[in-house]
Amino acid sequence: MDTAAKSKTLLPRVLVGVGLGGAFLGSLLDPILFAFLAAIAAMAGTWELSTALRHGGWTVNRWAAAYLTLPVIGFSFVEGARGQWLSLVGVIVVLSLVTVIYHQFERQGTTRELLRNLSAGVFVMFYVPLSLSFAVLTITSSNGTNILFSVVLTVVAIDTFGYLIGRFFGKTKFAPGVSPKKTWEGFIASVIGALLVGIGSAVLLIGVELNLAVLFSLAILLAAVLGDLAESLIKRDLGIKDMGDILPGHGGVMDRLDSMLPAAFVGYLFTLVFL
């Protein structure tokens, strides 16, 4: 693809990115708004992931999985970590019961396939709503809005620097067996973005010293890169290009959350340990 074509496809990506950024910034006005946005993202991401898993032979009831994300997000917001884990156990039990009932009612598949589907349901609930619930826990903590904003700002910088440099100047493949489009040039740009934005936001918004700011930026960088590669590996194994197509230029909701999900956990962990 030449530079002109790349620039043309970049426009919808930028417009959608601006819209998503505006929605996120608006949600920071009140933790309730953010919890609402997180719930929508969790439902959409769970639906997409459950749909994608069908390409690999796993069957997760999409409606049940999507709606069961709401208790995890809601109880995390209201009751904190205790509500987070208790609700997670509860929704996994409910989703497992739905899976067993569906299996018996349809009388399709073997016991081994049932166990595969049960494990897939557990994976979905851990991967999407649990990960997003850490962001909810963060924003409800002391100085949580600034912490969460710093996490998201750093991840956006990592993705943006890596995407732009890798797209227009990337030559050397980074992990061709997992994600053929990733390049070392893009990765180096992501590191620079993480250090510049991560350190700056940690010092100015969170108020930590320089050594902790460096640790913060590197931790978010590691989480974001591994999250991106992990989803690329999942998509490669399933034989799909994107998790969805609801976001022009971006793919699906999960294609935007891939780096954010582990980064949300790391940001919460950073808050617990150092703040």
C-alpha positions, 0 to 999 in steps of 0.5 A: 500500500503506497503512502497516499492509500495509507493516508486515505485509510488513516482519516476514518481511523483518526475520526473514530479515535477522536470520537472515542477519546471524547467519550472517554474524556466526558466519562471522567467528569463523574465516576458513574459516567465512566462506570457506564462507559465501561459497562458498554465497552464490556458488553460489546467486547464480550459479545465480539470475543464470544463471536470470534471464539466460534471460529475456533470451535468454542461456543459461548452464549453471547447474550448471556455473556454480554449481560453478565458483564454488568454485575461485575462492573456494577458491583466493582463500582459499588462494593469495590474489590470484594464486590468485584470478585464475588460478582465474578464468581457468581456470573461464571456460575450462571454462565456455566449453568447456561452453557450446560443447559444449552448443551443438554437441550440441544443435545449437541457435542460431547462431554469434552466439547462441553468442558471446552465451552465451559472453559471458554466462558470462564476465559471470556469473563476473566479477559474482558469484564474483570480486566475492565473492572480494575479501571472502575476500581481505579477511578473510585480510588483516591486521585483515581481520575488522574491515575486512570487518565494517565494510564489511558493517555500512556496507552494511547501514546504507545499505540499512536506512536507505534502505529504512525511510525510503523505504518509509514516507516516500519521495515523490520518485522517485530513478531512476524509469527504473531502479528506480521504488521508489527515492526521494530521501528514501531516498537521503538516509537512506542517506547519513546511515546511511553517514556515521554507521555507516561513519565510526564503524566505520572509526574504532573497528574499523579504527582509521583517522583521521577523514579516512580514515573519511569517505573509507571511508564515502563510497566504500562508499556510492557502491559500494553505491548503484551496485551496487543501481542496476546490478542494478535495471537488469539486472532491469528489462531482463530483465523480472523483479521479483526475482532469486529467491524463496528469501528471504521479504521479500528476493527472492533471494540476489542481491537481498541481494548487489547492494550487497555485491558492489561494496562488497567490492571497494571495501573490499579496494581501500581495504585495499590503498591505505591499510592 
